[in-house]
Amino acid sequence: MTRTIYGSGDVKLALTDVRDIGKFVAEIIDDERTLNRYVFCWGDEKTQNEIWEIARKTKADAGGGPLKAKPIFESEEDVLTKIKNAKDGSLTQIGEQYNLSMYIRGDNNVASAKKPEYGGALDARELYPHIKVSSAEDIAKELYKQ
């Protein structure tokens, strides 16, 4: 998680615990429905603001006291200015384009992944509802346990 909240912080983004990826892959490679198809694997879908609230609450509940870090807010205009002012193809420009895509436009969420213009992905959670995945809360509890 980054300390920076881009835009309003209210755009949903898909989250996946790396430990859940193999569970999906094991199903996908043995499923004829996924042949030559894009499958969107995800564990949870939260906004940046929701993630900060989960972190705040979970840390306090674990006895760790309040979060010391405070989010840094960066507007869409700030991101666009950084993209414009960065050298073409630079890591700075690429990173800011990623921030725009992920946190402001909402390109990394379930609804976007299913759109034909984004590849018309199959939803792994719909295909394999039996797979237990980690939620943002699960990950936070593990992170903040003492």
N, C-alpha and C positions, 0 to 999 in steps of 0.2 A: 504494500500500500504506500502511496505517496502522501506527503503532507499537504500537497497542493490540491485544492478543489478548483476545478476548471469550470467556467461558466456558472450556472446556478447551483450545480451539485445535485440536481434532481433528475438527471438522465440515467436511466437503467443501464447497467452493463452486466454481462454474463461473467460469472466467476467459476473457476474449476480448480479443485484441489488436484495437484499433480498425481496424488495417489489414486484418484478416481479414473484417470485416463485409461489405464490398462483394463479396467473393468469394461469400459465401453468398447475398446478396441477388440477385446476377446469376443464380444457379441457381434460387432460390425463385420469382422472378416469372415464370419460364418453365416451371414445373413444375405440371402439372394436379393432381398429388397434394397440393399445398399449398393449393389453392383453398379459401378460407374456413377454413383451419386455422392453428393456432398452431404456429410452428416455432421450436424452441429452438436457437439458434446458440451454440456454445462452442468454445474451442480447447483448454482443459486444465481439469482438475479437481484441486484441491489443498486441503489444510487450511491454516489460518494458520500452524501449526507447520512444515509442509512448506515454505511460502513463506519463512519466516524462515531455515530451514536452507539452502534454495537460495541465498538472498541472501548468507548467511554464507560458504558454500563458493565461490560464483562470485566474490565480491569478493576473497577470498583467492587463488583461482586466477588472477585477473587481475593479481595483484601489488599490489593495493590495500590489503593488510593486513587485519586483523580489522575487523569492523563495530564502529563506536564506539557506535552507538545500541543501546540495550537495549529489549526490548519492555516495555510497560506491561500488566499483567494486570488485567482487570476481570471480576468474576464475574457470573453470571446474576442473582444477587440485586442486585448494584450497578446493573445495567441496569434491572431491574424497578423499583427504588427511584427511579431518575432519571425513568423514565416516569411513575410515580405522582406524583412531586413537581413535575413540570413543568406549566406552564400548558397547558391543553387546546389542541391545535392549534399549539403553539409549535414553532419550529424545533428546539429542544432535544428536545421530546417526539417529534417526527417522526424526528429523527436516531437517537434511542435505540431507537425502534420498528424502524427499519431495521437497526440493529446486532443486535437480538434476532432479527429475521427471517433475516438473512443469515448471521450467525456462530454463533448458538446453536440456532435451530430447524432451520436447514439448508434454508430455502425456495429458495435459489439453487443448486441442484445438478441434475444430469441426472435422477436418480431422481424428485425432487420434481416437476420440470417435466413428466414423463410421466404423473403421477398424474391421474386424471380430475378430482379436486377442484381441481387447479391448472390445468386446461385441457386435459389430455391431449395435450401437445405432441408433435409429430413431432421426432425427433432429427436435426438437420442433419448431424451427423457420420455417421449411418447412411444418410441419403438421398444424401449426396455424399462418399463415402469418398475420392474422388480429390483433394479439395481439401486442399492443404498448409496447415496452420495453425501458428501460433507456440505453442510450449510455454512454460511458466513459465521453464524453463531458458533457452530462446532469448531471451526478453525480458530476463532477468537478465544474460545474457552481453552483450547489446547495451548495457544500462544501465551495466555496470561496465567495459566495454572502455576502455582508456587511449588 
